[in-house]
Amino acid sequence: MINITEKAASKISNNLDKRGHGIGIRIGVKTTGCSGLAYVLEYVDKLNDDDTVFADSGVQVIVDGKSLVVLDGLLIDYVRQGLNEGFEFTNPKEKARCGCGESFTM
């Protein structure tokens, strides 16, 4: 299961509206960085055969089959801290993050 806060859902909805099309947002993981894995977000226009769709807070969050094992239980939030803002991920399966915060290990 993937959960999303109201702030994150609102940001995704606004971005989809500005974009003018799309059915939701895809979250996945890729191998990169000092710790091994990083989160990847992209807007989705069409579902793939191996996608799982989670509807939460009025938006659809789509996860591919390979990433679902890593992302099950994930909470997506949208946070503003000073001049910085962006999506924040709380994953109960994370063991550690690298010093720059761009990648994580399980």
Secondary structure, 3 states (H helix, E strand, C coil): CCEECHHHHHHHHHHHHHHCCCCEEEEEEEEECCCEEEEEEEEECCCCCCEEEEEECCEEEEEEHHHHHHHCCCEEEEEEECCEEEEEEECCCCCEECCCCCCEEC
